[in-house]
Amino acid sequence: MPNQILLDNWTLQEISHLGQSGLSSEQTDKLVVDQKHDSHSFEKISSGLIQLQALFSFLQNLILRETIITDSKFINVWDESSSLKRIQSDGLIKVHDFQEEKLKEVRKAIVYQLCVTSSIREIQLQNEQEWVKNKRNVDQFMSQLIWGGAGMLARGHVYETFYLPHPLRGHAFKQSPIAKRDAYTETLSFISTNQTKLLYFDNEGLESIQAKFSLPPLISIIIEESNSFEDLFTVALQLRKEYEDLRSWLKKFQEAIDHDDTKEISKHTKTLKSIQKYIEAKYSPDKFGSLDLSFDILSLSPSLSIPLSVNKIRNKIGVRSTINDLILTSAGYSSIKKLLKLLGEENSTLGKTVYDDLVRSFQNDDNR
């Protein structure tokens, strides 16, 4: 099915723990690859940041995907979460029993691609040898990132479903050549990029922190309409109904990509380019030119009609209007503070740490 997604149980586990125990005060390791020196290292980041990244990813996918699929083998890590179980019972999270024998050769090939340095390759080899001998790993964390990640990518490949990794796996995969085109990801990236451009316009191009940061717009909307952590899921389900047209558009876009339908792909990308031109010309006309490059006639009465930009008209209706509105959503600083309040951490040292980490992650990271 187009526009469905395969999601890690690890991601759902992060969300479950966040709801049950609040923000984690621990730190975790982010894999950093140095291909130039054929090596890797780890950067310490807050586990609370990873929890929020997992939450944001899930909520956005809940609104804009047709279905979220996960592996039945590991649902025990999150199945105590009432919100996730409720969403599963609604049929929006579907548990699938993947057949391991179909994955072996594909997973082996993907492991090779993910081992982008000899240092990673050596750890993977040690893990494989130790598993054969003693059914355990030498390096459990790297096994979870690389071997486990390869298994999920193999599932996505064999069952022709886009796989969205846990945030830490996402960092580990960035240097690998594995990539699959995804309409949802491309569209949200487009929205975030143009949202950031507007912040530059508003700040007269200054390279300030506030000019660089923007929370994913759907997340801002969800948080602002919520009064508790559990409300986040309820509001997301309500927004799912409101964004049905955009979800349908994304489904058709993905179908075009999957079938390599260049005509339809061009049609959808032209829609995004048209929105971009409209936004740029509206907010920075000196740089991007006038909006009124082509005209249509809007008749108000038999005796009165006025010329209107075709692009301007088109971008005020339907999916174009929806995407415009998402681009125009506020940066989201107040939304983060409200989320931390919902989690009981608005005035804590932990809350301040996670807040700073989250802002920094959206400045420097392209995983939006």
Secondary structure by P-SEA (a helix, b strand, c coil): cccbbbbbaaaaaaaaaaaacccccbbbbbbbbcccccccbbbbbbaaaaaaaaaaaaaaaaacccbbbbbccccccccccaaaaaaaaaccbbbbbccccccaaaaaaaaaaacccaaaaaaaaaaaaaaacccccccaaaaaccaaaaaaaaaaaaacbbbbccaaaaaaaccccbbbbbaaaaaaaaaaaaaaaaaaaaacccccccccccccaaaaaaaaacccccaaaaaaaaaaaaaaaaaaaaaaaaaaaaacaaaaaaaaaaaaaaaaaaaaaacccccccccccbbbbbbccccbbbbbcaaaaaaaccaaaaaaaaaaccccaaaaaaaaaaacccccaaaaaaaaaaaaaaaccccc
